[in-house]
Amino acid sequence: MEIRLEQEKDYREVENLTREAFWNVYRPGCVEHYVLNQYRNNADFIPELSLVMIEEGKIIGHVMYSKASLTLDDGTEFPAWTFGPISIHPDYKRKGYGLKLLNYSIAKAREMGIGMLCMEGNIDFYKHAGFVVASTLGLHYHGEPKDAEVPYFLAQELTPGYLDGIEGTYHTPRGYFVADEHPDDFEAYDATFPERVKAVLDGQLF
Ligand SMILES: CC(C)(COP(=O)(O)OP(=O)(O)OC[C@H]1O[C@@H](n2cnc3c(N)ncnc32)[C@H](O)[C@@H]1OP(=O)(O)O)[C@@H](O)C(=O)NCCC(=O)NCCS
């Protein structure tokens, strides 16, 4: 198994992998491959942290990171970072690959001086990589009451002390809503991939 930087020649394969990994998981079909596709041209995208995992000569995993921010109580913006989509090909799920890729990328983010990470996800997976429910770190989630414990809003400090004295609200960066904002562009993009059946399944969020 090898983890390396994503290269331009990988883009299509990685977007297809993302589509395979997310298809019908959180909604009928998925939009995460388009989010990734569009993020590549977004100033907040961090190319040094767009990583692929190779096994048996194939790309079986990918993760991307983005700059984000926290809005402090006085209205100022405080630098934060997020990541995702993170994808492991369905044939390789639950074999430890996702955690390896995530831990590798977090170590690289820490080396780059990234102070903290926050994101939306399932604590049952992300706790293995050091994440906690973000409310325990004084962080709030947009659209939720300040005293709410939002179980899917997760965070971790990478630079010790980075969040000392900080209380702020995280807004999911706009780049993650690109498919909702441009549904026709998204449909046209998705149609360039092999046809797949959208299904309503238990556990979907949308
Ligand atoms: C989520 C994902 C990246 C995890 O990667 P993975 O290689 O399947 O996970 P790992 O084998 O490294 O999991 C390590 C541990 O995390 C936990 N875990 C992993 N996926 C989980 C899930 N979906 N639900 C609950 N716990 C999970 C388990 O404790 C697991 O250990 P176990 O299999 O021995 O019980 C991968 O399954 C995936 O691509 N899923 C579809 C896309 C997606 O949901 N991405 C994340 C969006 S936030």
The ligand as an ORCA input file, in Angstrom:
! r2SCAN-3c Opt
* xyz 0 1
  C     -15.875      6.129      5.934
  C     -14.685      5.441      5.240
  C     -13.697      6.475      4.702
  C     -13.991      4.609      6.344
  O     -12.908      3.899      5.771
  P     -12.755      2.334      6.019
  O     -11.492      1.885      5.399
  O     -14.002      1.670      5.556
  O     -12.695      2.274      7.607
  P     -11.629      1.508      8.523
  O     -11.585      0.059      8.193
  O     -10.323      2.237      8.496
  O     -12.354      1.703      9.942
  C     -11.668      1.747     11.158
  C     -12.684      1.701     12.272
  O     -13.559      2.827     12.208
  C     -14.902      2.437     12.529
  N     -15.756      2.635     11.339
  C     -15.383      2.672     10.028
  N     -16.431      2.936      9.214
  C     -17.497      3.049     10.036
  C     -18.868      3.316      9.811
  N     -19.368      3.522      8.584
  N     -19.693      3.350     10.888
  C     -19.217      3.153     12.129
  N     -17.910      2.905     12.415
  C     -17.075      2.855     11.390
  C     -14.837      1.001     12.947
  O     -14.603      0.956     14.360
  C     -13.634      0.504     12.198
  O     -13.025     -0.594     12.763
  P     -13.723     -2.075     12.582
  O     -14.051     -2.239     11.112
  O     -12.655     -2.993     13.090
  O     -14.959     -2.060     13.437
  C     -15.137      4.504      4.093
  O     -15.930      3.481      4.618
  C     -15.916      5.202      3.000
  O     -15.344      5.616      2.003
  N     -17.261      5.302      3.171
  C     -18.141      5.943      2.163
  C     -17.889      7.403      2.075
  C     -17.976      8.083      3.420
  O     -18.897      7.870      4.205
  N     -16.967      8.942      3.724
  C     -16.916      9.693      4.958
  C     -17.902     10.799      4.974
  S     -17.822     11.736      6.490
*
